[in-house]
Amino acid sequence: METKNDKKLTIAILTGGGDVPGLNPCIKTLVYRAAAEGIKVIGIRRGWAGLLAYDPEDSNHNAQYIQILEPLDVRTIDRSGGTYLHTSRTNPSAARVKEVPDILKKQFAEGEETKDFTSHVLNNLEHLKVDAIIPIGGDDTLSFADRLHREGFPVIAIPKTMDNDVFGTDYCIGFSTAVTRSVGFIHSLRTSTGSHERIAVVELFGRYCGETSLIAAYLSGVGRAIISEIPFEPKKLAKLVMKDKRANPKNYAMITISEGATMVGGNMFLSGESDAYGHKRLGGIGEETGAILKELTGEDVLIQRISYLMRSGTPDSLDLMVAVNYANIAIDLFLKGVFGRLVALSRGIYTDIPLSTIAMGQKRVDVRELYDVEEYRPKIRHVGAKPMFLY
């Protein structure tokens, strides 16, 4: 595809935030489809950090941040997980001193902790002669994509997140594999838990949305699921877990718990400094809950934080399918000159919606329809007419 001036059109692609299975197949499809359409592809390495670090005056320096992508470069990347382009959690609209190259540090006033470098990113995209950018990410990555769109730059976004919590789409790349991994590990843990007649506490990713904990428990038959949306009472949980343990012929019980879960009157378990989007590292609620359950019940407790294993390895078939199709839709939109859009699934149908939709709400577990607050367990009241992943 060429412009009226016979200049080959150019897209840039990047991945931001946490890696998930499915990113590489998405990247590969974007490159293959673009090549078939005569479109040049620039890969931005390390997410938005790559566009911050790009220096128009130093081509040698830029080799670590910018890569022209041809089909032969990405021919085999769909056979592995992670992201070929690498990633970061950099936010150019609130970049910190340590995140910017030395040439930009002098722009910080004394005592200034963050600075908006959106104009710098736009200038670099112009210098690279990029006609549109296709970022693949979650709420944080896509919030800056929306900023670029509002500044007038052509953007087509693709949603990915293990928590499946980007507002406006039924599905985000990475979610199915995360649940598949979780169910597999939960079933594997039954052998040790049952052999030693213990209580198992399995901590899963999920900051504000407890869908991974809910769906993993629902599909694996775990008795109790603690989710981010509903604070729990430890004493009540202990009684329910002991009820499950006594009712089990193998004399063991299991619960799943979201990393973002809280006890009644408590707070999230956070550590370290906040990232560029204001998030601190999560983790530890599983250990704390396990210790309390041991104290309350007198039973031995097996505590397992699955965490990064959920996002490791190759994608399952569903994530592979969605990643490839999302990439094709993105190129379709580019060819039609339609920008400011988020590729999406809506009740099983591939579509696209305004990118600004991501800021219009929060995607959380539908507690009333999918969860028993009193019993701390999945309770799917109605399945008919619901999307594949229930909400």
C-alpha positions as CSV (number, residue, x, y, z in Angstrom):
1,M,0.0,0.0,0.0
2,E,1.4,3.4,-0.9
3,T,0.4,7.0,-0.5
4,K,-0.3,9.4,-3.4
5,N,3.4,10.3,-3.2
6,D,4.4,6.6,-3.6
7,K,5.8,6.6,-0.1
8,K,5.4,3.3,1.7
9,L,3.1,3.7,4.7
10,T,4.6,2.9,8.1
11,I,3.2,1.6,11.3
12,A,5.0,1.3,14.7
13,I,4.1,-1.5,17.1
14,L,5.0,-1.9,20.8
15,T,4.1,-3.9,23.8
16,G,3.8,-2.4,27.3
17,G,3.2,-3.5,30.9
18,G,3.4,-7.1,31.9
19,D,4.1,-9.8,29.3
20,V,1.5,-12.4,28.6
21,P,1.3,-15.4,26.3
22,G,-0.1,-14.3,22.9
23,L,2.0,-11.2,22.4
24,N,4.4,-12.8,20.0
25,P,1.8,-14.3,17.7
26,C,0.1,-10.9,17.6
27,I,3.4,-9.2,16.7
28,K,4.2,-11.9,14.0
29,T,0.7,-11.5,12.4
30,L,1.0,-7.7,12.4
31,V,4.3,-8.0,10.6
32,Y,3.3,-10.7,8.1
33,R,0.0,-9.0,7.2
34,A,1.6,-5.5,6.9
35,A,4.3,-7.0,4.6
36,A,1.6,-8.5,2.4
37,E,-0.1,-5.1,2.2
38,G,3.2,-3.2,1.4
39,I,3.3,-1.5,4.8
40,K,6.6,-0.9,6.6
41,V,6.7,-2.0,10.3
42,I,8.9,-0.4,13.0
43,G,9.2,-2.3,16.2
44,I,9.5,-0.1,19.3
45,R,11.5,-2.0,21.9
46,R,10.8,-1.7,25.7
47,G,7.3,-0.2,25.3
48,W,6.9,3.5,25.6
49,A,10.4,3.7,27.1
50,G,11.7,3.1,23.6
51,L,10.1,6.2,22.2
52,L,11.4,8.2,25.2
53,A,14.9,7.0,24.7
54,Y,15.0,7.4,20.9
55,D,17.5,10.1,19.8
56,P,17.1,11.5,16.3
57,E,20.7,12.6,16.4
58,D,22.2,9.3,17.3
59,S,21.5,6.3,15.0
60,N,23.9,4.0,16.9
61,H,22.1,4.6,20.2
62,N,18.8,3.9,18.6
63,A,19.5,0.4,17.5
64,Q,18.6,-0.9,21.0
65,Y,15.2,0.8,20.8
66,I,14.1,0.7,17.2
67,Q,14.0,-2.3,14.8
68,I,12.6,-2.6,11.3
69,L,10.6,-5.8,11.3
70,E,10.4,-8.1,8.3
71,P,8.7,-11.5,8.2
72,L,12.0,-13.3,8.5
73,D,12.7,-11.5,11.8
74,V,9.6,-12.8,13.4
75,R,9.1,-16.1,11.6
76,T,9.5,-18.3,14.7
77,I,8.5,-16.0,17.6
78,D,4.9,-17.3,17.9
79,R,6.4,-20.6,19.2
80,S,7.4,-19.0,22.5
81,G,5.8,-16.8,25.2
82,G,6.8,-13.3,26.3
83,T,7.3,-10.4,24.0
84,Y,9.9,-10.3,21.2
85,L,9.9,-6.5,21.5
86,H,10.4,-6.5,25.3
87,T,8.4,-4.2,27.6
88,S,8.3,-1.6,30.3
89,R,5.9,0.2,32.5
90,T,7.1,3.7,31.5
91,N,4.5,6.4,31.2
92,P,5.8,9.3,29.0
93,S,3.1,11.6,30.4
94,A,4.5,11.2,33.9
95,A,8.0,10.0,33.3
96,R,10.5,9.9,36.2
97,V,14.1,11.1,36.1
98,K,15.5,7.5,36.2
99,E,13.3,6.5,33.2
100,V,14.5,9.1,30.7
101,P,17.8,9.3,28.8
102,D,20.5,11.7,30.0
103,I,19.7,14.2,27.3
104,L,16.2,14.6,28.8
105,K,17.2,14.8,32.5
106,K,18.2,18.5,32.2
107,Q,14.5,19.3,31.5
108,F,13.5,18.5,35.0
109,A,13.3,21.4,37.4
110,E,14.9,21.1,40.8
111,G,12.7,18.9,43.0
112,E,10.5,17.9,40.1
113,E,9.7,14.1,40.3
114,T,7.9,13.6,37.0
115,K,7.5,15.4,33.7
116,D,5.2,15.1,30.7
117,F,7.2,14.1,27.6
118,T,4.2,13.5,25.3
119,S,5.5,16.2,22.9
120,H,8.9,14.5,22.8
121,V,7.2,11.1,21.9
122,L,5.2,12.8,19.2
123,N,8.3,14.5,17.7
124,N,10.1,11.1,17.6
125,L,7.1,9.5,15.9
126,E,7.2,12.3,13.3
127,H,11.0,11.8,12.9
128,L,10.5,8.1,12.3
129,K,7.8,9.0,9.7
130,V,5.3,6.7,11.4
131,D,1.8,7.0,10.0
132,A,0.1,5.1,12.9
133,I,1.1,3.3,16.1
134,I,-0.4,0.0,17.3
135,P,0.3,-0.4,21.0
136,I,-0.6,-3.8,22.7
137,G,-1.2,-3.4,26.4
138,G,-3.5,-3.0,29.3
139,D,-5.2,0.0,30.9
140,D,-1.9,1.8,31.7
141,T,-0.2,1.3,28.4
142,L,-3.4,2.1,26.5
143,S,-4.1,5.2,28.6
144,F,-1.1,6.9,27.1
145,A,-2.2,5.6,23.7
146,D,-5.4,7.4,24.2
147,R,-3.4,10.5,25.1
148,L,-1.6,10.3,21.8
149,H,-4.9,9.9,20.0
150,R,-6.3,13.0,21.7
151,E,-3.2,14.9,20.6
152,G,-4.2,14.0,17.0
153,F,-1.8,11.1,16.4
154,P,-3.3,8.0,14.6
155,V,-3.6,5.1,17.1
156,I,-5.1,1.6,16.8
157,A,-4.9,-0.3,20.1
158,I,-4.9,-4.0,21.0
159,P,-5.9,-5.1,24.6
160,K,-3.9,-7.6,26.6
161,T,-3.9,-8.4,30.3
162,M,-4.1,-11.5,32.4
163,D,-6.8,-10.0,34.6
164,N,-9.0,-9.5,31.5
165,D,-9.9,-6.1,33.0
166,V,-9.7,-3.6,30.1
167,F,-13.0,-1.9,30.0
168,G,-15.1,-2.2,26.8
169,T,-13.9,-5.6,25.6
170,D,-15.0,-9.1,26.7
171,Y,-11.5,-10.4,26.2
172,C,-7.9,-9.4,26.5
173,I,-4.9,-11.4,25.1
174,G,-3.4,-13.5,27.9
175,F,-6.4,-14.3,30.0
176,S,-7.2,-17.8,28.8
177,T,-3.7,-19.0,29.1
178,A,-3.5,-17.5,32.7
179,V,-6.6,-19.4,33.7
180,T,-5.4,-22.6,31.9
181,R,-2.1,-22.4,33.8
182,S,-3.8,-21.8,37.1
183,V,-6.2,-24.7,36.7
184,G,-3.4,-27.0,35.8
185,F,-1.3,-26.0,38.8
186,I,-4.3,-26.2,41.2
187,H,-4.9,-29.8,40.1
188,S,-1.2,-30.6,40.5
189,L,-1.2,-29.2,44.0
190,R,-4.0,-31.5,45.0
191,T,-1.5,-34.4,45.2
192,S,0.6,-32.8,47.9
193,T,-2.3,-31.1,49.7
194,G,-4.3,-34.3,49.8
195,S,-1.3,-36.5,50.7
196,H,-0.6,-34.4,53.8
197,E,-4.2,-33.6,54.5
198,R,-3.6,-29.9,54.5
199,I,-5.3,-26.6,53.5
200,A,-3.9,-25.1,50.3
201,V,-4.0,-21.4,49.7
202,V,-3.2,-20.6,46.0
203,E,-2.5,-16.9,45.3
204,L,-3.2,-15.7,41.8
205,F,-2.6,-12.4,40.0
206,G,-5.5,-9.9,40.0
207,R,-5.0,-6.4,41.4
208,Y,-8.5,-4.9,41.2
209,C,-10.3,-7.6,39.3
210,G,-10.7,-11.1,40.8
211,E,-11.8,-12.9,37.6
212,T,-8.7,-15.1,37.5
213,S,-9.3,-16.3,41.0
214,L,-13.0,-16.7,40.4
215,I,-12.8,-18.5,37.1
216,A,-9.8,-20.7,38.1
217,A,-11.7,-21.8,41.2
218,Y,-14.9,-22.4,39.2
219,L,-13.2,-24.5,36.5
220,S,-11.0,-26.5,38.9
221,G,-13.7,-27.2,41.5
222,V,-11.9,-25.3,44.3
223,G,-14.2,-24.9,47.3
224,R,-13.6,-21.2,48.1
225,A,-12.4,-18.2,46.0
226,I,-11.3,-14.9,47.5
227,I,-11.6,-12.1,45.0
228,S,-10.3,-8.5,44.9
229,E,-13.8,-7.0,44.9
230,I,-15.0,-8.4,48.2
231,P,-13.1,-8.0,51.5
232,F,-13.2,-11.3,53.5
233,E,-13.4,-12.1,57.2
234,P,-10.6,-14.6,58.2
235,K,-12.5,-16.3,61.0
236,K,-15.5,-16.9,58.7
237,L,-13.2,-18.2,56.0
238,A,-11.5,-20.6,58.5
239,K,-14.9,-22.1,59.4
240,L,-15.9,-22.5,55.7
241,V,-12.5,-24.1,54.9
242,M,-12.7,-26.5,57.8
243,K,-16.2,-27.4,56.7
244,D,-14.8,-28.3,53.2
245,K,-11.9,-30.3,54.7
246,R,-14.2,-32.4,56.9
247,A,-16.5,-33.1,54.0
248,N,-13.7,-34.2,51.7
249,P,-12.9,-38.0,51.9
250,K,-9.2,-37.1,51.4
251,N,-9.4,-34.6,54.3
252,Y,-8.0,-31.6,52.5
253,A,-9.3,-28.2,51.3
254,M,-8.2,-25.5,48.8
255,I,-8.9,-21.9,48.2
256,T,-7.8,-19.4,45.5
257,I,-7.1,-15.8,46.4
258,S,-6.5,-12.7,44.3
259,E,-3.2,-10.9,45.0
260,G,-5.3,-7.7,45.4
261,A,-7.7,-9.2,47.9
262,T,-8.2,-7.6,51.3
263,M,-9.4,-8.6,54.7
264,V,-12.3,-6.7,56.2
265,G,-10.9,-3.5,57.5
266,G,-7.5,-4.2,55.9
267,N,-5.5,-2.9,52.9
268,M,-3.8,-4.5,49.9
269,F,-0.4,-6.0,50.6
270,L,1.9,-3.6,48.8
271,S,5.6,-3.2,48.6
272,G,8.3,-1.1,47.0
273,E,7.9,2.2,45.3
274,S,5.1,3.1,42.9
275,D,5.6,2.6,39.2
276,A,5.0,5.3,36.6
277,Y,1.2,4.6,36.8
278,G,1.0,4.8,40.6
279,H,1.0,1.0,41.3
280,K,3.1,-0.6,43.9
281,R,4.1,-4.3,43.8
282,L,1.4,-6.6,45.0
283,G,1.8,-10.0,46.8
284,G,1.7,-11.5,50.2
285,I,-2.0,-11.8,50.9
286,G,-1.7,-15.6,50.4
287,E,1.1,-16.0,52.9
288,E,-0.8,-13.8,55.5
289,T,-4.1,-15.6,54.9
290,G,-2.3,-19.0,55.2
291,A,-0.7,-18.0,58.5
292,I,-4.0,-16.8,59.9
293,L,-5.8,-20.0,58.8
294,K,-3.1,-22.1,60.5
295,E,-3.5,-20.2,63.7
296,L,-7.3,-20.3,63.6
297,T,-7.6,-24.0,62.6
298,G,-4.5,-25.6,63.9
299,E,-4.1,-27.3,60.5
300,D,-1.0,-27.4,58.3
301,V,-1.3,-25.0,55.4
302,L,0.3,-25.2,52.0
303,I,0.8,-21.7,50.5
304,Q,1.5,-21.4,46.8
305,R,1.9,-18.1,44.9
306,I,1.6,-19.0,41.2
307,S,2.2,-15.4,40.1
308,Y,4.6,-15.3,37.1
309,L,4.0,-18.9,36.1
310,M,0.5,-17.7,35.0
311,R,2.1,-15.6,32.3
312,S,4.9,-17.9,31.3
313,G,5.3,-20.1,28.3
314,T,3.4,-20.4,25.1
315,P,-0.3,-19.3,24.6
316,D,-3.1,-21.8,24.6
317,S,-5.2,-22.1,21.4
318,L,-7.8,-19.5,22.5
319,D,-5.1,-16.8,23.1
320,L,-3.4,-17.8,19.9
321,M,-6.7,-17.4,18.0
322,V,-7.6,-14.0,19.5
323,A,-4.0,-12.6,19.2
324,V,-3.9,-13.4,15.5
325,N,-7.4,-12.1,14.8
326,Y,-6.8,-8.9,16.8
327,A,-3.7,-8.2,14.7
328,N,-5.6,-8.7,11.5
329,I,-8.4,-6.4,12.6
330,A,-5.8,-3.7,13.5
331,I,-4.3,-3.9,10.0
332,D,-7.8,-3.8,8.5
333,L,-8.5,-0.6,10.4
334,F,-5.2,1.0,9.3
335,L,-6.0,0.2,5.7
336,K,-9.4,1.9,6.0
337,G,-7.8,4.9,7.7
338,V,-9.9,4.4,10.9
339,F,-8.0,5.5,14.1
340,G,-8.6,6.1,17.7
341,R,-10.0,2.6,18.0
342,L,-9.6,-0.4,20.4
343,V,-9.8,-3.9,18.8
344,A,-12.3,-5.8,20.9
345,L,-14.6,-8.8,21.4
346,S,-18.2,-8.2,22.2
347,R,-20.3,-11.2,23.1
348,G,-18.2,-13.4,20.9
349,I,-18.1,-11.0,17.9
350,Y,-14.9,-9.4,16.8
351,T,-15.3,-5.6,16.6
352,D,-13.7,-2.3,17.4
353,I,-14.7,0.5,19.8
354,P,-13.6,4.0,20.6
355,L,-10.2,3.9,22.4
356,S,-11.6,6.4,24.9
357,T,-13.9,3.7,26.2
358,I,-11.1,2.3,28.4
359,A,-11.5,5.3,30.6
360,M,-15.3,5.2,30.9
361,G,-15.5,2.5,33.5
362,Q,-13.9,-0.3,35.4
363,K,-14.2,-4.0,34.5
364,R,-14.8,-6.0,37.6
365,V,-16.4,-9.3,38.6
366,D,-20.2,-9.1,38.5
367,V,-20.5,-10.1,42.1
368,R,-24.3,-10.3,42.1
369,E,-24.3,-12.7,39.1
370,L,-21.2,-14.7,39.7
371,Y,-20.2,-14.8,43.4
372,D,-21.7,-16.0,46.7
373,V,-20.6,-13.3,49.1
374,E,-21.6,-15.3,52.2
375,E,-19.9,-18.5,51.1
376,Y,-16.8,-17.0,49.5
377,R,-17.2,-19.1,46.4
378,P,-18.2,-18.9,42.7
379,K,-21.9,-19.0,42.2
380,I,-23.0,-18.7,38.6
381,R,-26.6,-17.8,38.8
382,H,-27.3,-17.6,35.1
383,V,-25.2,-18.7,32.1
384,G,-27.6,-18.2,29.3
385,A,-27.0,-15.1,27.1
386,K,-23.7,-14.4,28.9
387,P,-20.4,-14.0,26.9
388,M,-17.9,-16.9,26.9
389,F,-16.1,-15.7,30.0
390,L,-19.4,-14.8,31.8
391,Y,-19.2,-11.0,31.8
